[in-house]
Amino acid sequence: MRNIGIIGLGHVGRLLANELVMTGAVDELTLIDRDDDLALAVQTDLADAATVLAAHPQIVIQDYAALGRAQVLVVAVGHSALIKKEPMAELAESGQAVIDFADQVKQSGFHGIVLNLTNPNEAVTAFLQQQLALPSKQVLGIGTVLETARMRRAVAHAAHLSSANVTGFVYGQHAGRQAFAWSTVRVNGQSLTESINGHQLDESQLKIQADLSSWYTLHGLGYNASAAVAWAQRIIAAILSDEQLALPVAIYQPQYSTYVSFPALIGRQGIGNLLLLKLLPVEEMAVKTAAASIKQQLSVLQELAKEGETNDD
């Protein structure tokens, strides 16, 4: 039985719930939000829509105890409108949201895989792992999966090929200090130093085009939703089917002593083996710089938790 929980019913949480139900990808869906009316509205809307479907998943709302049955818990809290002003503007609000629900998730007995979609992604994922007291391999974030997809699309467009022909990863920090690992990129097995389909590709121009994809959606919509939800579904499917899918998700990487976006295999256990590809020195330094930034953000969240404990006393 495919049992999935979602905490946070903003743009991304609602769209993910809708897609899981519409595609028949879930048997029991638990939805939780700080707004009771919103949770009830989403439940009712999905139940009405499900009348046209062959399968009718059970939709539970505002019941933390139900998370004890979940195989995957998606965290999509925060205030996405703040990103339009500054990429890391959600830090304090996201951290406080995690503090508010962490104890209830622990009390539910949840022991599945956590997929964090909240920003700043790597720091909040690390904070979630600490607050939920789960093994690090069971807590991952979407990381630089979107940046990697945009990079591959930019390369494919420049080479006049399908993005399915492009491999390689963006490391580092989602919507922050990204490390474009061009040395890992291959197009039909060829590196970018070679002529690709008759084209000599410019890495700086490829990065600009990849970054523009994010800018267009944030400028026009104020948030990213469709791509994030599509990739979240892909990750959830990899977990439930034990696919061992390679993606640059936010994980604890011992080499950097923190969470950072790094390619790893994803399956039923959460994070499996890391893909230890040889990076160029400049790429390695970019990942280290991202890791340092993530550590600083995590320190802010940890101080926020300490302040909360002091106030409770």
C-alpha positions, 0 to 999 in steps of 0.5 A, a space after each residue: 500500500 502506497 502511503 504518502 504524507 504531505 506537510 504544507 499545502 501551499 502551491 507545491 504541496 497542493 499541486 503534488 497532492 493533486 498529481 498523486 491522486 490524479 495519476 493513481 500514485 497513492 493509496 492513502 494520502 495524509 495532508 497537514 497544514 496549519 490552516 484547517 480550512 485549507 486542509 479541508 478544502 483540498 481534501 474535499 476538492 480532491 475527493 470530488 475529482 476522484 469520482 472520475 477516477 478508477 481508483 479512489 485513494 483515502 485522503 486523511 487530513 490534520 492527523 499526525 498519527 496517520 503519518 505513522 503509516 506513511 512510507 514517504 513524508 514530503 515537507 513543503 512548508 514555508 512562504 514561497 513569495 519570499 523567494 522572489 525578494 531573496 533566495 534565502 529569505 525563507 530561512 527563519 520562517 521555514 525553520 520555525 515551521 519545522 520546530 512547530 511540527 517536529 515533535 508531532 511527527 516523532 510522536 506519530 512513530 513515523 520511520 519512513 523517508 522524508 523528502 524536503 521541498 522547503 527552502 533553503 533546501 539543504 539547510 532545512 533538510 539538515 535541520 529536519 534530520 536533527 529535529 526528527 532524529 532520523 538516520 541521515 540516509 532517511 532524510 533528503 531534499 530535492 537539492 539541485 535536481 531542478 538546476 541539473 534538469 535546467 542545465 541538461 535542457 540548456 545543453 540539449 537546446 544548444 546542441 539541438 538534441 533531446 535532453 535525454 541525451 545529456 547526463 551530468 550534475 549540478 552540485 552544491 546548493 539549490 537556489 544558492 551557491 550552485 556548482 556546475 560540474 561541467 566535467 561530469 556532463 556528457 552528450 551522447 557520451 561526449 564531453 563538452 570539450 568536444 564538438 557536439 552535433 557540430 556545435 562548440 558549446 560555451 559553458 558560460 552561456 549554458 549556465 546563463 540559459 539554465 539560470 534564466 529558466 528559474 528567473 522566468 518562472 519566479 518573475 512571472 509566477 513568484 514561485 516554482 511549482 510544476 517542475 518541483 512537483 514533477 521531480 518530487 513525484 519522480 523521487 517518490 516513485 524511485 523510493 517506493 520501487 527501490 529504483 536506485 535512481 541517481 540524482 543530485 539531492 540534498 544529502 549528508 555528505 561526510 566529506 563536507 560534514 554537512 548536507 549538500 546537494 550531491 549525486 547519490 542513488 535513491 531507493 527504498 532505504 532513502 539514500 544509498 551509495 554516493 556517486 563519487 565522480 572526479 571533479 575539477 579543482 575549481 568545481 570541488 572548491 565551488 562545492 566546498 563554498 556551498 557547504 560552508 554557506 549551508 553550515 552557516 544557515 544551519 547554525 541560524 536554524 539551530 540557534 532558533 531552536 535553542 531560543 525556542 527551548 529557552 522560551 519554553 523553560 
